[in-house]
Amino acid sequence: MLDVNVKTKDVRVKIPVPYLILEMGISLFSSKLLQRRLTIWTQMKMKDNPTVLLLPALNKKTLKPILKELKRHKGLTLVHITSKDGSEVKIKL
């Protein structure tokens, strides 16, 4: 379970993200259909700007072992950021 904690002066939010949701997200974002649609959408939006933007293809075979390895390190803090005004973001396995 991936825990995302966001704390500000007024609000505290804790969002638990199960690994099953992460695996489904990897499958969705690595699908060829979505990759093609993203490429078409970016080309349509970038017609006025001649800059070439290439989106890297997400590979399910690469991302699945990374997620599998992350499951083995429960309790590891991936991100812990605190700003000057006291806002805080923490992502923990």
VEXMAR-608168 format. One record per atom (N, C-alpha, C): x, y, z; residue number from 1. Coordinates in steps of 0.05 Angstrom, whole numbers. Layout:
// VEXMAR-608168
+--------+--------+--------+-----+
!     px !     py !     pz ! pos !
+--------+--------+--------+-----+
!      X !      Y !      Z ! NUM !
...
+--------+--------+--------+-----+
This chain:
// VEXMAR-608168
+--------+--------+--------+-----+
!     px !     py !     pz ! pos !
+--------+--------+--------+-----+
!     17 !    -23 !      0 !   1 !
!      0 !      0 !      0 !   1 !
!     18 !     25 !      0 !   1 !
!     12 !     42 !    -18 !   2 !
!     27 !     68 !    -20 !   2 !
!     10 !     89 !     -5 !   2 !
!     22 !    102 !     14 !   3 !
!      8 !    123 !     29 !   3 !
!     18 !    150 !     21 !   3 !
!     -1 !    167 !     13 !   4 !
!      5 !    195 !      5 !   4 !
!     -7 !    213 !     26 !   4 !
!      9 !    227 !     40 !   5 !
!      0 !    246 !     61 !   5 !
!      6 !    274 !     53 !   5 !
!    -14 !    291 !     54 !   6 !
!    -11 !    319 !     48 !   6 !
!    -22 !    335 !     71 !   6 !
!     -5 !    353 !     82 !   7 !
!    -13 !    368 !    106 !   7 !
!     -8 !    397 !    100 !   7 !
!    -28 !    414 !    104 !   8 !
!    -26 !    443 !    102 !   8 !
!    -36 !    454 !    129 !   8 !
!    -37 !    481 !    130 !   9 !
!    -47 !    494 !    154 !   9 !
!    -75 !    485 !    161 !   9 !
!    -92 !    484 !    140 !  10 !
!   -120 !    479 !    145 !  10 !
!   -129 !    450 !    140 !  10 !
!   -115 !    436 !    123 !  11 !
!   -124 !    410 !    115 !  11 !
!   -103 !    388 !    118 !  11 !
!   -112 !    365 !    126 !  12 !
!    -95 !    341 !    126 !  12 !
!   -109 !    320 !    109 !  12 !
!    -94 !    309 !     90 !  13 !
!   -106 !    289 !     72 !  13 !
!    -87 !    265 !     72 !  13 !
!    -99 !    241 !     76 !  14 !
!    -84 !    216 !     74 !  14 !
!    -98 !    199 !     53 !  14 !
!    -83 !    192 !     32 !  15 !
!    -94 !    177 !     10 !  15 !
!    -79 !    150 !      8 !  15 !
!    -92 !    128 !     16 !  16 !
!    -79 !    102 !     12 !  16 !
!    -84 !     93 !    -17 !  16 !
!    -63 !     84 !    -30 !  17 !
!    -65 !     74 !    -57 !  17 !
!    -56 !     44 !    -57 !  17 !
!    -74 !     26 !    -61 !  18 !
!    -67 !     -3 !    -61 !  18 !
!    -49 !     -9 !    -86 !  18 !
!    -32 !    -29 !    -83 !  19 !
!    -15 !    -38 !   -105 !  19 !
!    -31 !    -47 !   -129 !  19 !
!    -55 !    -58 !   -124 !  20 !
!    -72 !    -66 !   -146 !  20 !
!    -79 !    -42 !   -164 !  20 !
!    -85 !    -19 !   -152 !  21 !
!    -91 !      5 !   -168 !  21 !
!    -66 !     13 !   -184 !  21 !
!    -42 !     12 !   -171 !  22 !
!    -18 !     19 !   -186 !  22 !
!    -13 !      0 !   -209 !  22 !
!    -18 !    -26 !   -205 !  23 !
!    -14 !    -45 !   -227 !  23 !
!    -34 !    -40 !   -250 !  23 !
!    -59 !    -33 !   -243 !  24 !
!    -78 !    -27 !   -264 !  24 !
!    -70 !     -1 !   -279 !  24 !
!    -60 !     18 !   -264 !  25 !
!    -50 !     43 !   -277 !  25 !
!    -27 !     38 !   -296 !  25 !
!     -9 !     20 !   -288 !  26 !
!     13 !     13 !   -305 !  26 !
!      3 !      0 !   -331 !  26 !
!    -16 !    -18 !   -328 !  27 !
!    -28 !    -31 !   -352 !  27 !
!    -42 !    -11 !   -370 !  27 !
!    -56 !      7 !   -358 !  28 !
!    -71 !     27 !   -373 !  28 !
!    -52 !     46 !   -388 !  28 !
!    -33 !     57 !   -374 !  29 !
!    -14 !     77 !   -386 !  29 !
!      6 !     65 !   -405 !  29 !
!     10 !     39 !   -403 !  30 !
!     29 !     26 !   -422 !  30 !
!     15 !     14 !   -446 !  30 !
!    -12 !     17 !   -448 !  31 !
!    -26 !      6 !   -471 !  31 !
!    -20 !     22 !   -496 !  31 !
!    -18 !      8 !   -518 !  32 !
!    -11 !     20 !   -543 !  32 !
!    -33 !     40 !   -552 !  32 !
!    -58 !     34 !   -546 !  33 !
!    -80 !     51 !   -554 !  33 !
!    -77 !     78 !   -540 !  33 !
!    -72 !     78 !   -514 !  34 !
!    -69 !    104 !   -500 !  34 !
!    -44 !    119 !   -509 !  34 !
!    -23 !    104 !   -514 !  35 !
!      2 !    117 !   -524 !  35 !
!     -3 !    131 !   -551 !  35 !
!    -18 !    118 !   -569 !  36 !
!    -25 !    130 !   -594 !  36 !
!    -42 !    155 !   -591 !  36 !
!    -62 !    153 !   -573 !  37 !
!    -80 !    176 !   -569 !  37 !
!    -65 !    199 !   -557 !  37 !
!    -47 !    194 !   -538 !  38 !
!    -31 !    216 !   -526 !  38 !
!    -14 !    229 !   -547 !  38 !
!     -2 !    214 !   -565 !  39 !
!     14 !    225 !   -586 !  39 !
!     -3 !    243 !   -604 !  39 !
!    -26 !    234 !   -611 !  40 !
!    -44 !    250 !   -629 !  40 !
!    -53 !    275 !   -614 !  40 !
!    -60 !    273 !   -589 !  41 !
!    -69 !    296 !   -574 !  41 !
!    -47 !    317 !   -571 !  41 !
!    -23 !    308 !   -566 !  42 !
!     -1 !    327 !   -563 !  42 !
!      6 !    340 !   -590 !  42 !
!      4 !    325 !   -611 !  43 !
!      9 !    337 !   -638 !  43 !
!    -12 !    358 !   -645 !  43 !
!    -37 !    352 !   -637 !  44 !
!    -59 !    371 !   -643 !  44 !
!    -55 !    397 !   -627 !  44 !
!    -47 !    395 !   -602 !  45 !
!    -43 !    418 !   -585 !  45 !
!    -18 !    434 !   -592 !  45 !
!      2 !    420 !   -604 !  46 !
!     27 !    433 !   -611 !  46 !
!     28 !    443 !   -639 !  46 !
!      6 !    445 !   -654 !  47 !
!      6 !    454 !   -681 !  47 !
!     18 !    482 !   -684 !  47 !
!     11 !    500 !   -665 !  48 !
!     21 !    527 !   -666 !  48 !
!     51 !    529 !   -659 !  48 !
!     60 !    511 !   -642 !  49 !
!     87 !    511 !   -632 !  49 !
!    103 !    490 !   -648 !  49 !
!    124 !    498 !   -662 !  50 !
!    138 !    478 !   -678 !  50 !
!    157 !    460 !   -663 !  50 !
!    157 !    462 !   -636 !  51 !
!    175 !    445 !   -620 !  51 !
!    166 !    416 !   -622 !  51 !
!    185 !    399 !   -625 !  52 !
!    179 !    370 !   -627 !  52 !
!    179 !    359 !   -599 !  52 !
!    158 !    346 !   -592 !  53 !
!    155 !    333 !   -565 !  53 !
!    151 !    304 !   -569 !  53 !
!    169 !    288 !   -560 !  54 !
!    167 !    259 !   -562 !  54 !
!    161 !    248 !   -534 !  54 !
!    139 !    234 !   -532 !  55 !
!    132 !    221 !   -507 !  55 !
!    145 !    194 !   -506 !  55 !
!    159 !    188 !   -484 !  56 !
!    172 !    162 !   -483 !  56 !
!    150 !    140 !   -479 !  56 !
!    153 !    118 !   -492 !  57 !
!    135 !     96 !   -489 !  57 !
!    139 !     83 !   -462 !  57 !
!    118 !     79 !   -447 !  58 !
!    119 !     65 !   -422 !  58 !
!    118 !     35 !   -428 !  58 !
!    136 !     20 !   -416 !  59 !
!    137 !     -8 !   -421 !  59 !
!    129 !    -24 !   -397 !  59 !
!    108 !    -40 !   -400 !  60 !
!     97 !    -55 !   -377 !  60 !
!    118 !    -75 !   -367 !  60 !
!    134 !    -86 !   -385 !  61 !
!    154 !   -106 !   -376 !  61 !
!    176 !    -93 !   -359 !  61 !
!    180 !    -67 !   -362 !  62 !
!    200 !    -53 !   -346 !  62 !
!    188 !    -44 !   -319 !  62 !
!    163 !    -34 !   -320 !  63 !
!    151 !    -22 !   -296 !  63 !
!    141 !    -43 !   -276 !  63 !
!    132 !    -66 !   -285 !  64 !
!    121 !    -86 !   -267 !  64 !
!    143 !    -96 !   -247 !  64 !
!    168 !   -102 !   -256 !  65 !
!    188 !   -111 !   -237 !  65 !
!    196 !    -89 !   -217 !  65 !
!    194 !    -64 !   -226 !  66 !
!    200 !    -42 !   -207 !  66 !
!    179 !    -41 !   -185 !  66 !
!    154 !    -44 !   -192 !  67 !
!    132 !    -45 !   -172 !  67 !
!    135 !    -69 !   -154 !  67 !
!    143 !    -92 !   -165 !  68 !
!    147 !   -116 !   -150 !  68 !
!    169 !   -112 !   -129 !  68 !
!    191 !    -98 !   -137 !  69 !
!    213 !    -93 !   -119 !  69 !
!    205 !    -73 !    -97 !  69 !
!    188 !    -53 !   -104 !  70 !
!    179 !    -34 !    -84 !  70 !
!    162 !    -47 !    -63 !  70 !
!    147 !    -68 !    -70 !  71 !
!    131 !    -82 !    -51 !  71 !
!    148 !    -95 !    -29 !  71 !
!    172 !   -102 !    -35 !  72 !
!    190 !   -115 !    -16 !  72 !
!    202 !    -95 !      4 !  72 !
!    199 !    -69 !      0 !  73 !
!    211 !    -49 !     18 !  73 !
!    189 !    -33 !     32 !  73 !
!    172 !    -47 !     46 !  74 !
!    150 !    -33 !     60 !  74 !
!    161 !    -15 !     82 !  74 !
!    149 !      8 !     85 !  75 !
!    158 !     27 !    105 !  75 !
!    178 !     48 !     95 !  75 !
!    187 !     44 !     71 !  76 !
!    207 !     62 !     59 !  76 !
!    193 !     89 !     51 !  76 !
!    205 !    111 !     59 !  77 !
!    195 !    137 !     51 !  77 !
!    207 !    145 !     25 !  77 !
!    190 !    149 !      5 !  78 !
!    199 !    157 !    -22 !  78 !
!    203 !    187 !    -24 !  78 !
!    183 !    202 !    -14 !  79 !
!    184 !    231 !    -16 !  79 !
!    176 !    243 !     11 !  79 !
!    191 !    262 !     21 !  80 !
!    183 !    277 !     45 !  80 !
!    192 !    306 !     41 !  80 !
!    173 !    323 !     35 !  81 !
!    179 !    351 !     28 !  81 !
!    164 !    368 !     48 !  81 !
!    178 !    388 !     59 !  82 !
!    166 !    407 !     77 !  82 !
!    173 !    435 !     67 !  82 !
!    153 !    452 !     64 !  83 !
!    158 !    479 !     54 !  83 !
!    161 !    498 !     78 !  83 !
!    168 !    523 !     72 !  84 !
!    172 !    543 !     93 !  84 !
!    146 !    550 !    108 !  84 !
!    123 !    548 !     94 !  85 !
!     98 !    555 !    107 !  85 !
!     87 !    532 !    123 !  85 !
!    100 !    509 !    124 !  86 !
!     92 !    486 !    141 !  86 !
!     77 !    465 !    125 !  86 !
!     72 !    470 !    100 !  87 !
!     59 !    449 !     83 !  87 !
!     78 !    425 !     80 !  87 !
!     67 !    402 !     79 !  88 !
!     83 !    378 !     79 !  88 !
!     71 !    357 !     60 !  88 !
!     87 !    343 !     45 !  89 !
!     79 !    321 !     28 !  89 !
!     97 !    298 !     34 !  89 !
!     85 !    275 !     39 !  90 !
!    100 !    251 !     46 !  90 !
!     88 !    227 !     31 !  90 !
!    105 !    212 !     17 !  91 !
!     96 !    188 !      3 !  91 !
!    113 !    165 !     14 !  91 !
!     99 !    146 !     25 !  92 !
!    111 !    124 !     39 !  92 !
!    100 !     97 !     29 !  92 !
!    117 !     77 !     28 !  93 !
!    108 !     50 !     20 !  93 !
!     95 !     36 !     44 !  93 !
+--------+--------+--------+-----+
